[in-house]
Amino acid sequence: MDSAVLEASLYTVKAIAILDNDGERVVAKYYDDTYQTTKEQKEFEKNLFNKTHRANAEIIMLDGLTCVYRSNVDLFFYVMGSSNENELILVSVLNAFYDAISQLLRKNVEKRGLMDNLDGVVSILDEIVDGGVILESDASSILQRVAIKSDDVPITEQTVAQVLQTAKDQLKWSLLK
Amino acid sequence: MQYLRRDKKDEEDGSQSNPFQNLDKSAVLQEARTFNETPINPRKCIHILTKILYVLNQGQHLGTTEATEAFFAMTKLFQSKDVMLRRMVYLAIKELANIAEDVIIVTSSLTKDMTGKEDMYRASAIRALCKITDSTMLQGIERYLKQAIVDKNASVSSASLVSALHLMKPNYDVVKRWVNEAQEAVSSDNTMVQYHALGLLYHVKKTDRLAVSKLIFKYIKQSLRSPYAVCMLIRIASKYLDEEPEVVDTPVYDFLESCLRHKSEMVIYEAARALVNLKNLKSRDLCPAISVLQLFLSSPRPTLRFAAVRTLNKVAMTQPMSVTTCNLDLENLITDVNRSIATLAITTLLKTGNEGSVDRL
């Protein structure tokens, strides 16, 4: 048996990705040279998507990587680490990522909204992992660092649809409380 | 303004689910010329920067000349005080750092931001700055980075610790001079700062066995607050123990054992895994770790079940007898909805089971 004792390192996350329900990349970030070219990365993503989009299983081993994932409506969130990585640490990163985005999108985690807030999404991604090192794993601290003010659009610049949506959301959440 | 109106129209249509679909690289780079306009329109510029980041993220290749051109246009945006815009600029700097030429042009702007009053800027500026810095320039900013490591603001401190780690490979001799600051940061109240500081210390010292042992003995006595930091320490400690002939009854072993009763599952699992992997441990000493993993086997969370069964599977290869106590729980996992868990459970049982139980499978 090869040495099972892990090398202690801050480099924990190998990749992080969001795919849509066709398995296409929405955003993805690779932190080491496991997959050097875009072509290899996209092949891996396709493979990953095929293995995970039906089974709601939370964790899978693929190509010698441990992949943890979560899905919602039309989006799939993935965090990849080495096969020797502590799976629970990877899940904590995944949860932080998902929760921060969910708060950014005010719980409407779907592709449409995500695309409209892509600047926020890439900023969140940047605050969670830096070059493979977990930078922050608490969703509210992440949002604080990103400085997302959810109401920064003046009311005159909002469309009728947006205003209605905001009103609906607020009503919904006040009722659910 | 015209541009905003067009955006609104798209939204009202509601048909287009991806406003970034089929973006043409050259059209986006063309748009980057807007950065030269005064006054700067932050919303519009943020949108263009987002497009550039999206194009890069999709894996489209940018040539050196076009990247450099976009990069230089972007430097104009430092004139705006908009927080969101500045963040996007930092992000774009980091993405273009390896493609564009003469990126050091933004050094002074970033140094100004990192030493300025606005906390919102400082952490991100440090990270961007370290990305474009080379060995010769590092001397110039070393003083600021050392200060930033012990900064009161957690995000500033974390940013500089993590950046120091990235800088370490080409600049080991510089970074190793920062251990005093890193040591101070380990006692931070912020859990992430503690984790990053301990990690950096270990990365600096890992080739020196004596220094590592000192590090371990120092921090196993002092209880670390961050679960991530404890996991890190467990890993350092188990690697150290693996090279010792006598394991049981040492303070380091006691530390690992005590981590089995930690309140965070992440730490409990890390400790159990470290213990079962120690090569000089007798099978009876495995019991506490095995029973922790056994508990995880019946967790409702798939990840915990997966983690436990995978670790037990490894143990079963060398010490099948120690795993037999878990056979009943393993049999329950054969029908698990997660196929990986089911497969691992079966292969483990094949190693631990006797004739009768294997037949039942």
Contacts between the chains, C-beta under 8 A, distances in Angstrom:
chain1	res1	chain2	res2	distance
A	1	B	314	7.6
A	1	B	317	6.1
A	1	B	318	6.2
A	3	B	242	7.6
A	4	B	277	4.1
A	4	B	314	6.3
A	5	B	238	5.7
A	5	B	239	5.2
A	5	B	242	4.9
A	5	B	274	7.6
A	5	B	277	5.6
A	5	B	278	7.7
A	6	B	235	5.2
A	6	B	238	7.7
A	6	B	239	7.3
A	7	B	235	7.6
A	7	B	239	7.0
A	8	B	199	7.9
A	8	B	202	5.9
A	8	B	206	7.8
A	8	B	232	5.7
A	8	B	235	3.7
A	8	B	236	4.6
A	8	B	239	6.4
A	9	B	199	7.5
A	9	B	203	7.3
A	10	B	162	7.4
A	10	B	165	5.9
A	10	B	195	7.8
A	10	B	196	6.9
A	10	B	199	3.7
A	10	B	200	7.4
A	10	B	203	6.9
A	10	B	232	7.6
A	25	B	57	7.6
A	25	B	58	6.5
A	25	B	59	7.9
A	27	B	54	7.9
A	27	B	57	5.4
A	28	B	57	6.7
A	29	B	57	7.6
A	38	B	59	3.1
A	41	B	59	7.0
A	42	B	59	7.1
A	55	B	337	7.4
A	55	B	338	7.2
A	55	B	339	7.1
A	56	B	337	8.0
A	57	B	302	5.9
A	57	B	337	6.5
A	57	B	338	4.0
A	57	B	339	7.3
A	57	B	340	7.4
A	58	B	301	7.6
A	58	B	302	4.1
A	58	B	303	5.6
A	58	B	306	7.9
A	58	B	338	7.0
A	59	B	302	5.7
A	59	B	303	5.0
A	59	B	306	4.8
A	59	B	338	6.9
A	59	B	340	7.0
A	60	B	338	7.9
A	60	B	340	5.9
A	61	B	340	5.8
A	68	B	303	6.4
A	86	B	231	6.2
A	86	B	266	6.5
A	86	B	269	6.4
A	86	B	270	5.4
A	86	B	273	7.4
A	86	B	307	7.7
A	87	B	269	7.8
A	87	B	303	5.3
A	87	B	306	6.3
A	87	B	307	4.4
A	87	B	310	8.0
A	88	B	265	5.9
A	88	B	266	4.2
A	88	B	269	5.6
A	88	B	303	6.5
A	88	B	304	7.3
A	88	B	307	6.5
A	89	B	228	7.1
A	89	B	231	6.6
A	89	B	266	5.9
A	91	B	303	5.1
A	92	B	266	6.7
A	111	B	17	5.8
A	111	B	18	7.1
A	112	B	17	5.3
A	115	B	17	7.0
A	115	B	18	5.2
A	115	B	19	5.7
A	115	B	20	6.3
A	116	B	11	7.8
A	116	B	19	7.1
A	118	B	20	6.8
A	118	B	50	5.1
A	118	B	53	7.9
A	118	B	54	6.4
A	119	B	46	5.5
A	119	B	47	7.6
A	119	B	49	7.5
A	119	B	50	4.5
A	119	B	84	7.1
A	119	B	88	6.0
A	122	B	50	7.1
A	122	B	53	5.5
A	122	B	57	7.6
A	122	B	91	6.2
A	123	B	87	5.7
A	123	B	88	7.5
A	123	B	91	6.8
A	126	B	91	5.8
A	126	B	94	7.8
A	126	B	124	8.0
A	130	B	127	6.3
A	130	B	159	7.7
A	130	B	162	5.0
A	130	B	163	7.8
A	130	B	166	7.8
A	131	B	162	7.4
A	131	B	166	5.4
A	133	B	162	5.0
A	133	B	165	6.6
A	133	B	196	7.3
A	133	B	199	7.6
A	134	B	192	7.8
A	134	B	195	7.7
A	134	B	228	6.8
A	135	B	158	6.2
A	135	B	159	7.7
A	135	B	162	6.2
A	135	B	192	7.1
A	136	B	155	7.6
A	136	B	158	7.3
A	136	B	192	5.7
A	137	B	192	7.2
A	137	B	228	7.5
A	141	B	155	7.9
A	145	B	123	6.9
A	145	B	155	5.5
A	146	B	87	7.1
A	147	B	83	5.2
A	147	B	84	6.9
A	147	B	87	7.1
A	147	B	120	5.5
A	148	B	84	7.9
A	152	B	84	7.7
A	157	B	4	7.3
A	159	B	8	5.3
A	159	B	11	5.9
A	159	B	12	6.3
A	161	B	11	6.6
A	161	B	12	6.3
A	161	B	14	7.9
A	162	B	11	7.4
